[in-house]
Amino acid sequence: MADAAIGPKESLSSWWKVAAIVTMAAGFAILILLTVKAYQNAPPIPDKFVDPAGPVVFTADDVIAGQQVFLKHGLMDNGTIWGHGGYLGPDFSAQSLHILALDLADRIAHERLSRGYPDLTPEEKAAVDGAVALDLKANRYDTASGTLVLATGVAESFNGLVKYWTRYFDGPERNGGLTRETVSDSRELRQLTAFFAWTAWASAAMRPGASHSYTNNFPYEPLAGNTPTAGALIYSALSLVFLLGGTAAVLLAFGKFDYLGWHRRAAVAARAAVLPVSDAQRATLKFMAIAALLFFGQTLIGGGVAHYRADPGSFYGIDLARLLPSNLLRTWHLQLAILWIATAYVVGALFVAGTLGRSEPTGQQRATHLLFAAIVVVAVGSLLGEWAGLLQWLGDAWFWFGNQGWEYLEIGRFWQVLLAIGLVFWFGLLWRAVAPAWHDAERRSLITFFLIAAAAIPVFYLPALFFDGSTHYTVADTWRFWIIHLWVEGFFELFVTVIVAIIFHWLGLVERTTALRVIYLDVILIFGGGLIGTGHHWYFTGQTELNMALSATFSALEVVPLTLLTLDAADFITVTRGEAGAPFRHKWTFYFLMAVGFWNFTGAGVFGFLINMPIVSYFEAGTNLTPNHGHAAMMGVFGMLGVALMVFVLRETVQDSLWTRLEKYVRCGFWGLDIGLAMMILFSLFPSGVLQVRDVLQNGYWHARSLDYLSGELPRLLEWLRLPGDLVFIFLGALPILIAVGLGYFSLWSERPQAGATRPVRAG
């Protein structure tokens, strides 16, 4: 039954609340269990790594210090460990494992056949390969003494490995655009190699009581005996069962209960649903101007990162790596994305809070200005700190004021703490804004959801403070994805759903019960798979097959709510259509929201499910299929949501006469962003990702991530083919949006309209 027929006094069944609470409780219980298991089952770091003859090669202290060298020099934004990190350089663990395996193969070949490994016949190589795999798979770690006896000759191979990584850091043409001699201190080089060697050992050595390594046999390296596990195949098949079963169940529900989804309120015309704009709300437009500027800067820097993949040695003849190395640009690219999108969401919430409260608390405008200053300080300070940190200008203060080194969480701990404080202050502003309306029964339920969703933002950012540079890599990566997946893809998504539902209700487009029902449905569907599905990032980072079994199946359910977006498309268009042919005031805001639906299904649904299957992830992690999904999902979903909020605040803030001039820039930005993003994916990211996975299957994971592969003719051509899409995205997408928001902001200085002068209030 549609909302129009039910009427505005319809109340929701209490089962919606029960279902949401049960879903969240069960999901968090299992996610916490997996996190505890990460501590218990993380690959051990032996106290001593010794040669069979007795000498100590390196120690646990060397491994931990090497991890800190890895982070201090921003190497996670150059290459990867166990598939996680940047894609400009190699997978350090896979490359180290391959070098150690080749050295061992050559040694065995000389001992048994008196010839080098390359000179053997295929039959002889097969016999040697089997011996290498047996040697590397043997787990010689003695837990009682804390000693690991390495394979014969590994001590000598370790010294060769140190020399290999020393040469790697010589120049940008060899390492994907790092500064020359990025790591040059001999002690740091040895510690860094110890860290890489430990990750290589954990990749191959059998986990006690299991038939595979600590990393579930990742990376793919047949010479070391690393091939897909039975679990990777079985749980991939089961994930398809969950996907089909979940989709069928939800389609059945949508077919049986036709009130699910967006349904338009027939009683009120959308064009009359306009409210006054307070001074505090108008002050939020400068936030959006900063967000648009950060967005434009991010796109330019993203083009620079892409150039480093196409031509790492120079930037059209300029030695760009000397001052702006590739790992710095990638750090800025990721951090700017987080900063501008989070700013857009924060500001959108402030604007909506003012509308919910319908009155401006004393001092709210000044507090908003203070928050703006804080955001500018954190943004500028953290970006400059990351630059100084990676160029090693901060000494031992690199972790606090420079670059922590963890991908997506590079921001220095000092700036991170300030950001957390700023989020708490922001929540206080929201509380003050909506408090006057708390006793209004009509608005109380929406306000409650609004505050809960907003409170989750600072609360679920706290895991970023639970680890540092010395934390075990498996444990740190577990908490890291509590932020990357759970915070960004979970609670930010819920938060935006709540904001969109409130805006729809505020504009008179849907009933309150419809808005609440959509929010509850969002909680059940997104968190039903999304909480446990966080573990699909942990398949190969030191967790057991228990994580793979649970996260593979439940992450498949994340596709179900995205599929529903295609069913909701017709209702969504109907909801936002003006009446009697009249133009809808927020036409372009909801065009961007419809783009979110498309990219959510395509980027997060199709491309996300493709790489989330364990058997696919095993071969693809760290290839271009990952940024293919990342760009389509991060920009296509969260970025488009951010721009939608920019356009919404801009439309509500500026005068109608100015909007008619700004609309052309918004229109251009909409098509430029969508077409440019599609070009990036279709011309470059997706085909290059498929080609790279093919090379993994043919030559091993190490080879597909090496400079030898990336410098090949076809991979390099596909990198250059990203240029047209980048240009469209930057200059026909991000730049027009910046112009529109910038002109809108500067207009406030000249016009200074009276609050509510042209804003009729919607009845009721």
N, C-alpha and C positions, 0 to 999 in steps of 0.2 A: 504494500500500500504506500503510495507516495506521501510526502510530508504535507502537501497541500490538502490532501484528503483527511490526514490525521488531525491537522490543526495544531496551533501553537502551544496548546496546553498538554500535549502528549508528554508522558514521563517515560524515561528509559527503564527497562527491566534491570533489577539489581544484579542479574547474572552477567551483565557486561562488566561491572566492577569486579565481581568474583573471578571471572575468566581472566581479566587483565592482571589481577593480583597473583593468581595461581601461575600464570605464564611467566611473570617476572620472577617470582620466588623460585620456581623450578629451574628457570634458565640461569639465574645467578648462583644457585646451589651447585649446579654442574660446572659452571665457569670457575667458581672458586675452587672446586675439587680439582679441576685441571691445572689451576695455578699452583695449588699445594703440591700436586704431583710433579710439576716442573721443578720445584725445589728438591723433591725427593729423588727424582730420576735424572737430573741433569748429568751429562757426561762428567766423570770425575776428572779433576786436575791433579795428577800424581805429584807428590812432594818432589820426587826426583825422577828424571828420565835418564837412564844409564845405558851405556854401551854393554853388549854381552861380555866384553873383556873387563868391565868394572868401572871405568871413568864416568863421571857425571857429565852429560852433554848439556842439559839445562834443567831448570827447576820450576816449581809452581810459581815462585816469585817472578821468574823471567816471563812466564806466560801472562800473568796478570799485568806486569809492567808493559809487556808487548801490546796487550789490549789497549792500555792507556796511550801508548805511542800511536797506535792505530786510530784512536779517537782524536787525540790532540792534533794530528796532521790532517784530519778530515778525510781519512781514506775510505770511510763508509759512503761518502758521496763521490767516490771514484770507482771502486769495485765492490764486491760483495763477499760476505761470509755465509756459507750455506744458502746462497741464493738471495740474501737480503742485503740491500744497499744500492749503490749506483751502478750504472751500466756502461760507463765510459771506459772502465778498466776491466780486468779479469775477475773471476771468482777466485779470491786468494786461497781459499781452502782447496778448491778443485785443482788449481794450477800446482799447488804445493804437493798434493797427493799424486798427481800425474808425474811430476819430476821425481819424487821418491820412488814411485813404482817403476819408472823407466830405469833409474839407477840400479834398483834391486834386480830388475830383469837382466840388465847388462852384466851385473856381477855374477848372477847365477849362470848365464850363458857362458861366460869365460871359465867359471869353475867346472862346469859339466861338459861343455862342448868346445872349449878353447877358442871360441870365436865371439865377436861382439853380437849383441842382440839384433842389430839391423842386418847382419849377414846370415842369419838363420833361415832355414827353409820354413814354409808354413807349418809343417808337422812339428819341427823342432820348436818354433815359436809357441805353438799350442801347449806343448809340454812345459815350457818355461813360464808361460802365462799362468798355468795352473799352479805352479810352485810359488809364483809371486802372490797370487790371490790367497793361497793357504798361509803364507808367511804374514801378510798384512792383516788378514782376518783374525789371526791368532791374538787373543787378548792376554797379554803377559803382565797385566797390572795386578800387583799383590796389595790388597786392601790393608792387610795387617801392617806391613812396613811402609806403605805409601810409595812404593817403588814400581816404576814401569821399566822393564827390560826391553829395549828397542830391538828391532830386527837386525840381523847381522849386517854391518856396513852402514847403518843409518847415521851413525856419528859422522862418518866421512861425507855422506850425502847431505847432512845438515849444513856442513861447511860450504858445500856447493850451493845449497839453497840460499845461504846468506849472500853469496856472490851474485846469484841470479837476481834477488830482490834489490841488491845494491845497483846493478845495471839498470833495473826497471826504473829506478827513480832518477836516472841521469838527465833525461830531457823530455819535454812535452810530447814529442813525436813518438816516443816509446810507451807512454803511459796514459794517453788520453787527455793531455792538456794540463798536467800538474806543473808546478814551478820546477825549475831545474834543481836537481839534488834536493828534492822535498825532504827526504830523510837522509842525512849524510853522516850523522854521528855513529861511529862504529858500534858503540854499546847499544844505542837505540835500534840499530839495524839487527843486531843479534837478538835482542828481546822481541822485536817485531816478528822475526823469523820463527822464534820459539812459539809465539802465539799462533802463527800460521801452521806450524808443524803439529801443534796440539789439535787444532781443528781438523787437520788431515788425518791424524791418528783416530780421533773420535768418529770420523766419517767412515773409516774402514773396519776398525776393531769391533768384534762381536760384542753386543750387549749381553751381559751374563743372563742366562736363562732364556735367550731369544735366538732366533736364526738370522738375525740381521744386525747391522751396526747401530751405534747410539743415535745416528741420524736417519734411521730407516733406509740405510744404503744410499743416501744422497751424498755426493753427486753421482750421476751415472758415469762409471769408470770401470768397464769390463776388465781391464788389466789388473785392477785391484780387487776384483770380485764383486764390485758394486753394480747390481742389477735390481730392477723393481722387485719389491716384496710382494708376497701373496696378498697381504692386506691392502696394498695400493690398488690391486685389481678388484678384490672383493668389495671394498667399501666404495669404490667408484660405481660399481654396478648397483649397490644398495642405494647410493645417492640418487640414481635415476628412479628407483622405486619410490623413494620419498618424494621426489619432485613430481612424478606423475600422480601419486596418491594425494599429495597435498593440493595440487592444482585441481584435481577432480573434486575433492571435498569442498574447496572454496567456490568453484564454479557452480556446484550443486547448491551451495548456500545462496549465492547471488541469484541463481535462477529461481529458488524457492521464495526468498525474501527480497522482494523488489524495492524495499525501502533502503537497502544497503547502498552506500556510495553517495555521490552528490546529487541532490534533487532540488530543483529551484523552488523558491517560495513564490507562490503566484500572487500573493496579496499586495506586495509592495514593489513598486517600480525601482529598478536599480539606479536610474538616473537621479532619483530624489534622495538617495542614500549618501548624503554628504554631511560631514560634521565640521565644527570649527577646528582651527589649528592654533594651538597655543604658542607662546613665545618659546617655551622649552622644546616643543616639537619642531618648530621652525629652526631652532638652533642645531637640530640633528643633521641638517643638510650639509653642514661643513664636514661632518664625519663621512658622509657619503662621497664628498669631493675628495677627501683623503683616500678613501677606499678605492675610488675610481683611478686615482693617481697611482696607488700601489699596484692595482690590477694592470694598468698600462706598463708600469715598470717591470712587472713579472713577465709579461708577454715578450718584452724586448730581451730580457735576460734568458727566457726560455729559448728564444731564437739563437742566442749565443751558445747555450748548452748543446743545442742541436748541431750547430756548426762544428763544435769540438768533436762530435761523433763523425761528421763528414770529413773534417780536415783537422786532426788534433795538433798538427805541427805548427800552424800559424793561422792568423786571422787576416786573410787577404794580404799576406806579407808582413803583418805586424806581430811581434812577439807578445801577444795578449796575456799569455800565461805568466809573464813576469809579475804583473800587478793584479790581474784578474784571472787566476787559474780556474780550471774547469770545476774543481770541487767547490770553490767559493761560489761560482755562478749557480751551480746546482743547489747549494745550500740556500742561497738567496731566492732561487726559483721556488723552492718548497716553502720557505718561511714567509715569503711575500704572499703566496697562495693562502696560507693559514691566516696571515694578518688581515688581508683585505676581505676575505670571506667572513671571518669572525667579526670584523668591524661592521660589515653590512648586516649581519645577524643581530649583533648587539644594538645597533642603531634602529633596526626595524622593530626590535622589542621595545625600545624606549618610546618610539612613536606610537606603537599599539597600546602601550601601558597608559600613555596620556589620554588616549581615546577611551579606554576601559574606565579610567577614573573620572573622566569628564570634568576635572578641575585640576589646576596646577598648584601643587604644594608650594609653600613659601621657600624660596631659595633653590627650587628645582632647576631653574635655568642656570644659576651659578654653578651648581653641582654638575650639571651637564657639561659646562665649559671646563670644569676641573677634570672630568673624565676624559674629555677630548685632549687636554694637555698631557694627561697620563699616557694615553694611547700613542701620541706623537713621541713622547720620551722613550717609551718601550720600543716602539718600532725603529726609530732612528738609532737609539743606543744599542739595541741588539744587533742590527744589521752592521753597524760600524764595528761592534765588538767581534762579530763573526769574521769580518775582514782582518782585523788586527790579530785575532787568535790564530787564524790559518796561516798568516804570514809570520807567526811566531814572535810578535811584538809584545806579548803580554806575560811572557815567562811562565811562572807557575800559576798565574791567575787565569790561565786559559779556560779552565772549567767553569769558573764563576762569572767571568765577564766576557769571555770570548765565544768559543764554539764547543759545546759538550761532545759533539761528534756523532751522536746517535741520529740516524736518518729520521727526518721529520721533527725531531726534538733537538735540533742543533743549538737552539737558543741557550745562551749562558744561564747558569743556575740563578744568578742574581736577577736577571731580567725575567726569568721564569717565575720567581717568587713575586716580583712586582706584578706580573701578568695575573697571577692567582689572586693577589690582593685587589687588583683592578676589577676582576670578575666579581669578587665579593661586594665591592663598592657599587658596581653596576646593578647587582641584584638588590642592594639596598635602595637604589633609585627606583627600580621597578616596584618594589614593595610600597614606597612612599606614594608613587603615582596611582596605584590601584587601591590603596587602603580606603579612600573615601567611598568606594563603591562596594566594599565588602559586605555590607548589610543589604544590598539589593539582591533579592532572591533570583531575579532574572539573569543577573550577571555572575553570581557567586560561583557557580559550577565552572564556567569558563575561566574565571579569574583563578580558581584553585588549580586547574590544569596548567594555566599559564605560569603560575608561581612554581609549581612542581617541576615543570619542564625547564624553567629558567634556573632553578636551584641546582638541577642536575649538571648544568654546565660547569660551575666552579667545583662542585663535589667530585665529579668524575674526571676533572683535570688533575686531581691530587696524585694519582698513580705516577705521574711524571716526576714526582719528587721521591719515589720509593727506591730509586737505584742511582748509581753513579758510575764513574769510569772503571771502578774496581769490582763491580758486581759481576757475578758469573754471567757469561754471554747468554746462556739459555734463559736464565731468570730475567735478565734485563730485557731480552727480546719479548718475553712473555708480558711484562708490564708495558713495554713500548706499544704493543698492539692493543692493550686496554685503551690506550689513547687513540691510536690511529684508527682502529676499527670501532671500538665501543663508543668512544667519546664523539668522534667525527661522524661515523656512519650510523650510530645508534641514537644518541641523545640529541645531537644537533638535528637529526632528521625528525625526531619526535617534536622538538622545539619548533621547527619550521611548520610542521603539520598543524600544531596548535595555533601558531600565528596566522596561517592561511585560513584555518577554520574560523578564527575570530574575525578576520577581515571580511570573509564571506558573510558572516552573520551581521557584522556592523554595517555592511553595505546593503543589507536587506535582501541578500540573494538566497540565503538558506535559513531554515528555522534553527533555533538553539538546539533542539534535539538532534537534528541532522548533523550539526557541527560536533556535538558531543559523541554521537555514534561513530563518526569518522575517526575521531581521536582514539576512542576505545579500540576500534578495529585496527588502527595503525599500531597501537601498543601490542595487541595480540599477534598480529601477523608479522610485523617487523622484528619484535623481540622474541617471538616464538622460535624463529630460526637464527636471528642475529646474535643473540647472546652466546649460545653454544657454538654457533658458526664462527665466532672469533678465532677458534682454534684452527681454522683452515690455513692460517698464517704460520702455524707451529708444526706442520707435518714433519719438517726436516731440520728443526733447530734444536734437537736434543730431547724432545718429548717421545713418549712411547706410542704404541699402536692404539692404546685406549683413546688418546686424543684424536687420532686419525679416524677411528670408528665413529666417535660421537660427532666431531666437527664436520666430517665429510657428509654425513647424512643430514644433519641439521642445517648446514650451510646451503644445501640444495633447496631448503624451504625458503631461503631468502629471495629466491626467484619468484615465488608465488605472489606476494603482494605487488611485485613489479609487473607481473603479467596482468594483474587486475587493472593497472593503469590504462591498458589498451581497451578494456571493457568500459572504463569510466570516461573515455575520451568524449563520446557523444554527449553524455550528461554534463561533462565539464564545459563543453562549448555552449550547451543550452543555458547553463547557469550564468555564464558570463556574457550572453548576448543582450544587447540593448533592446528595449521594448519598442514596438511599432516602428522598427527601422532606425531608431535613434542610436547614435554612436555610444558605446559603453565607455564611461569615463576612464576606466583602468584597462582599456583594451590591451595595451602593450605589456602591462604588468602580467596579465594572464596569458598572453602569448609566450612570455618567458616561462611561466609556470607550465604551459603545455609542452614547451621544449624540454623542461625538466622531466616530464612524463616520458617523452620519446627517448631521451638519453638514459633515463633510469632503466628502461626496459632494454635498450640496446647495449649501453656501456656496462651497467651493473648487472643486468640480467643475462643477456646473451654472452657477452665477452667475459663477465665475471664468473658465470657458471662454467664456462669452457675451461678456465684455468684453475678453478677451485676443485675440480675432480682430482683426487690424489694421483691417478695414473698420468694425467696430463700435466699436473703441477710438477711431478717428478722430473719430467723432461724439459718443461718450459720455464720454471722459476728463474727469474733473472734475464730472460730473453725479452725481445721487444713486444711479445704478447702481453707482458705485464704492464708497461707504460701505455700500450694500446687500450687495455682495460682502465688503467689509472686516469688517462686523459679523458676518456669518454665518460667515466663515472665521476671523477673529481670535478672537472670543469663542467661537464654536461649536466651534472646534477647539482652539486653544491655551489659551483660557480654561477650557473644560471639562476639558482635560487637567490644568490647574493645580488645579482644584477636585477632580478625581479623586485627585490626590496628597494634597491636604489631607485628604480623607475617609479615605484609606488610612492616613496617619500618625495621624490622630485615632483610628481604630478600633484600631490596634495599640498605641496608647499608653495609652488610658484603660481603666479596669476595666470588665468586662462589665456590672456592675450599673448603671454610669453610662451606658453605651452605649444601653441600653434606653430611657433618658430622652432621649438626644440624637438618637436615630434619627428621631424625628418632625420635628425641625428639618431634618435632612439630606433627608428625603423631600420636605418642603415646598420646600426650596431647589432640589432637582432639577427638580421640575415647574414651579416659579416661573421658574427661569432659562430652561428650554426653551420654555415657553408664552409668556413675556414676549418672548423673542427672536423667536419666530415671529410674534407680534403686531406688533412693530416693523417686521418685513420685509413682512408681508402687508398691513397697514393703511397703511403710510407709505412706507418706503424704496423698495420695488420699484415701486409704482404712480407715485410722484412721480418716480422715475428715468426710467421709460418716458415719462411726460408731458414731462419736460425734454428728453429726446433728440428727441422729436417737435418741440419748439420749435427745437432746433438745426437740424433739417432744414428747417423753415419759415422761420426768421428769422435764422439764423446763430448761430455758437457764442457770440459776444459777448452776444447778446440773452438766450440761455437762462441765462447766468451773471450777468445784470445784476439790479439791484434792481427794475427795472421788471417783470421777469418774476417774480421771487421774491415780490413783494408782490401778485401777482395773486390773485384770489379762490380759485381751485381749488388752486394751489400752496400757498397759506397754509393752506387747510383741511387738506390732506394733511400739512402739518407739525404741525398741532395733533392730528391723528389718531395721532400717535406717542405722545402722552401716556399713553393706557391701557396700552400695552405697556411703556413706561418704568416706570410705577407697579408693574405686576406683577413686572417684572424686578428692581426695586430692593427692594421691601418683601416680596415673597413668594419672592424668589430669593436675592439677595445678603445681605439682612439675616438670614434664618434660618441661612445658612451661617456668618456672623459669630458669631451667638449660639452655635451648636453648637461651633465651634472655640474661642471665648472661654471657654465654660463648661468645656470639656475641659481647656484650659490651666490655669484657676484651680483645677480639681479636683486638679491635681498638687501644689499648695501644701498642700492639706489631707490628701490620702491618702498621698503619698510611698510608693507601693508598692515592695516589694523587687524588684530586677531579676530577671525570670524566674520570679516567684512563681507565676504562673498561666499560664506559657507552656511547654507541653510541647514538646520538641525533636523534629522529624521525623527518623525513622531515616534514616541514610545522608546 
